[in-house]
Amino acid sequence: ITYANRYTGGTSNYSMTASNVDERGATMTIVYESGLRSEQRYTCSNGAVQATGYVDMAAGMSGASATAQTRSVEGELLPQNLRVGSRWNTRFVIAMQLGAVLPEATNTVGDTMNGTVSIQREAIAEEAVTVPAGTFRAIKVKAETDFRIDAGAGASPENYPPLVSYEWWVEGKGLVKTTMGGDQSIVSEATAIVLP
């Protein structure tokens, strides 16, 4: 799937390609317009899709070379029977290299900060969605993402306001649209979907 991302002051493009697909899962490669690449394995367990690591899409789309090492993952990316009313959680414990994103970042352990990313999702509607790649019947999902960064020895952890986003998932295709930001003005839409 190729995506166009629109935000105040600019646009960017990226693509997601599945490979090594079998009954246990698939490898997803994300290539950003800047040339940065990210690869992650997704697994299937009892019909649910689970991510094996955290991918910072915002950093990749901005061209930052931030890296996040995933220490642990709990929960699902998508539940077995996604339908209106479904609720599920995902939690990543990460160590992130912030120097590339925030050159001024300094703390007692260099440029590495530990934290958690917790995502609560709820399928809130089934509706038609139109994106450049076409019109589809989709499940609309509300996602609330909480970031908590451990500030270092003796300091209090930093909590950020939850990021609310909406996702449109299409059976047999995947994620075709995402909106985020306080006014949902950051929009990512599928421009092309190529199935094998």
C-alpha positions in Angstrom: 0.0 0.0 0.0 1.3 3.5 -0.9 0.2 6.4 1.3 0.1 10.1 1.0 0.4 12.0 4.3 -1.0 15.6 4.5 -0.3 17.9 7.4 -0.1 21.7 8.1 2.9 22.9 6.1 3.6 19.9 4.0 3.1 16.5 2.5 5.0 13.2 2.5 4.6 9.7 1.1 5.5 6.3 2.3 4.7 2.7 1.4 4.1 -0.5 3.3 4.9 -3.9 1.8 4.2 -7.3 3.2 6.7 -10.2 2.6 7.5 -13.6 4.1 3.8 -14.2 4.5 2.8 -17.6 6.0 0.2 -18.9 8.4 2.3 -17.6 11.4 2.6 -14.0 10.2 4.3 -11.6 7.8 7.1 -9.1 7.6 6.1 -5.5 7.0 8.6 -3.1 5.4 7.9 0.6 5.6 9.8 2.9 3.2 9.5 6.6 3.8 10.0 9.4 1.2 13.2 10.4 2.9 14.7 7.0 2.1 14.4 5.7 5.7 13.3 2.1 6.1 11.7 0.2 8.9 11.0 -3.5 9.2 8.8 -5.3 11.6 7.4 -8.8 12.0 3.7 -9.3 12.7 2.5 -12.6 14.0 -0.9 -14.3 14.0 -2.1 -15.9 17.2 -5.6 -17.4 17.5 -6.7 -15.2 14.6 -5.4 -12.0 16.2 -2.6 -9.9 14.7 0.2 -9.0 17.0 3.1 -6.6 16.4 6.6 -7.7 17.6 7.9 -4.2 18.0 7.0 -0.5 18.0 7.4 1.6 14.9 7.5 5.4 15.3 5.6 6.4 12.1 5.7 10.2 13.0 9.5 10.2 13.2 9.9 8.3 10.0 7.5 10.6 8.0 9.4 13.7 9.3 12.7 12.3 8.1 14.1 11.8 11.6 16.4 8.9 12.1 15.1 8.0 15.5 15.3 4.4 16.5 13.2 2.6 19.1 14.3 -0.7 20.6 11.3 -2.7 21.8 11.8 -4.3 25.2 8.4 -5.9 25.4 5.0 -6.0 23.8 1.6 -6.8 25.3 -1.8 -7.0 23.5 -2.9 -7.1 19.9 -2.7 -4.8 16.9 -6.0 -6.2 15.6 -8.4 -8.6 17.4 -9.6 -11.9 16.0 -13.1 -10.7 15.3 -12.9 -7.0 14.5 -16.4 -5.5 14.6 -18.2 -2.5 16.0 -17.9 -2.5 19.7 -14.5 -4.4 19.8 -12.1 -2.9 22.4 -8.4 -3.9 22.8 -5.1 -2.6 24.1 -1.5 -2.7 23.0 1.5 -1.7 25.2 5.1 -1.3 24.1 8.0 -0.8 26.5 10.7 0.9 24.5 14.2 2.4 24.6 14.4 5.3 22.2 17.4 7.2 20.8 16.2 10.8 20.9 19.3 12.6 19.7 18.3 12.3 16.0 14.9 13.8 16.7 15.9 16.3 19.4 19.5 17.2 18.9 19.4 19.1 22.2 18.2 16.0 24.1 20.4 15.2 27.0 19.9 13.1 30.1 21.9 11.0 32.6 22.0 8.0 30.2 23.1 9.9 27.1 20.5 10.1 24.3 18.6 7.0 25.2 15.2 7.4 27.0 13.1 4.5 28.3 9.3 4.7 28.1 6.0 3.1 27.4 3.5 3.5 24.6 0.0 2.4 25.5 -2.7 2.3 22.9 -6.4 1.8 23.6 -8.5 1.1 20.6 -12.3 0.8 20.0 -14.1 0.0 16.8 -16.8 2.7 16.7 -18.5 2.4 13.3 -18.7 0.5 10.0 -18.9 2.9 7.1 -17.8 3.7 3.6 -14.5 5.5 3.3 -13.2 7.1 0.1 -9.5 7.5 -0.4 -7.4 8.0 -3.6 -7.1 4.2 -3.9 -10.9 3.8 -4.0 -14.1 3.5 -1.9 -14.3 0.7 0.6 -16.5 -0.6 3.4 -14.4 -0.1 6.5 -14.3 -0.5 10.3 -13.6 2.9 11.9 -11.4 2.6 15.0 -10.7 5.3 17.6 -7.2 5.0 19.1 -5.9 6.8 22.2 -2.2 6.6 22.5 -0.5 7.5 25.8 3.3 8.2 25.9 5.2 8.0 29.1 9.0 8.8 29.1 11.1 7.9 32.1 13.2 11.0 32.7 16.2 9.3 34.3 17.7 8.8 37.7 15.7 10.6 40.5 13.4 12.5 38.1 9.7 12.0 37.6 8.5 10.4 34.5 7.1 12.7 31.8 3.5 12.0 30.7 2.1 13.6 27.5 -1.5 14.2 26.7 -3.1 11.3 24.9 -2.9 11.4 21.1 -6.3 10.7 19.6 -6.4 9.2 16.1 -8.9 7.4 13.9 -8.1 4.4 11.7 -10.1 2.9 8.8 -9.4 -0.8 8.4 -10.7 -2.8 5.3 -10.9 -6.5 5.3 -8.6 -8.1 2.7 -6.8 -4.7 2.2 -5.6 -3.3 5.5 -5.3 0.2 6.9 -6.5 2.7 4.2 -6.8 5.9 6.2 -5.6 7.5 9.4 -6.3 10.9 10.9 -4.6 12.5 14.0 -3.8 15.7 15.7 -5.9 17.9 18.0 -8.2 18.8 15.0 -7.5 15.6 13.1 -5.8 17.7 10.4 -2.9 15.2 9.9 -4.3 12.8 7.3 -2.7 9.6 5.8 -4.6 8.0 2.9 -3.9 5.0 0.7 -3.2 6.1 -2.9 -2.6 2.6 -4.3 -3.2 -0.9 -3.1 -1.5 -3.8 -4.9 -2.5 -7.3 -3.9 -0.6 -10.4 -5.1 
